[in-house]
Amino acid sequence: MLPVAKEQVSIIRQRVTAPINMNFFCHKSVAVDPRHEAEWRRRLAPYYQEFGLDPAAPVDAANRAPFDAAMCELVEELKPLIVSFHFGLPERALMARVKAAGCLVMSSATTVREAIWLDENGADIIIAQGAEAGGPPRHIPDRQYRPAARHPCAGAAGGGCGEGAGDRGGRIADGRGIAAAFALGAAGVQIGTAYLRCPGSEVSAAARAALGERATVQP
């Protein structure tokens, strides 16, 4: 994992002069439970049948290891302008090292309470992640993050950020969504879902076929 990450950063820096952002997760790894695996396959069996998929086919899963000392050393070596985290922040010692490397720290919040916690624990930028971007249904729109956090808030988009896109249902996938997020007070905007069909995307073949030539839409 570390050599691959280092190689990819090197390739990017050869092709662009703009600052880069390295992104990590701060979750706790969960052991695979065969019983749970069998149960979700059983419950999804009708959908496999409907779409002509093999229920016994292996399921690709990203191996997203939590941010650790080894990754921190890589950050210290590569010194990206921004390091972003999801599911919280790394432990204090690692966080201090990231800051000492001169990196700005971003992290995602799905509620005002999370935004305040991130603000109090060293995040320089709060990513206001709405329901369409993977946040829970109880998410709070960006305009409510602003008074709660001292640092800039960026609207986050898988499919969107809260109510940031007005009549487009909260999705940030184009210039209109970006403009709407800025109008609500965001200091920046992140986009993800709009790139699902890019050549470099690792989205499954079935999902890519379902998207077809249509624009990505919110269910």
Secondary structure, 3 states (H helix, E strand, C coil): CHHHHHHHHHHHHHHCCCCCEEEEECCCCCCCCHHHHHHHHHHHHHHHHHCCCCCCCCCCCCCCCCCCHHHHHHHHHHCCCEEEEECCCCCHHHHHHHHHCCCEEEEEECCHHHHHHHHHCCCCEEEEECHHHCCCCCCCCHHHHHHHCCCCEEEECCCECCCCCHHHCCECCCHHHHHHHHHCCCCEECCCHHHCCCCCCCCCHHHHHHHCCCCCCCC
